[in-house]
């Protein structure tokens, strides 16, 4: 899930980061992806930690009950904090926060099924991610969000103008009248 934070200030990004972490019920917060959580010290769930490590990781319980690794990364005003990606699709609409469960982690617990949808799509996982977004929005409102595979920057708050597009290749989370509305991918 990619969230358009709607600003480029650290306080806004950190508020959304903490709201997502809480809404997902993430266990722990770690900076190193090459070590198990038990092999490293926990780090604060902050923008400063994101800047230091590029990604923050923890463990989250899927709707199936399986405990898997998850993570977040930020794309700041079009520039990813992490330097390990060539993706420049974020445009210049402000900061984005991407919350993810790696495909390998989903596959390891049998949750990476496509259930008839293209390219690593699962309605159950999409709906779960949307629920996290809706809960996080209650604590830290944001511009909009997209749910799907590598969706950072594929929509922006100005485009939907509070309305869900009729055809959606990715899930959309769009605020209208202070409430975040979800439209699942349908195309």
Order of alpha helices (4+ residues) and beta strands (2+ residues): beta-alpha-beta-alpha-beta-beta-beta-beta-alpha-alpha-beta-alpha-beta-beta
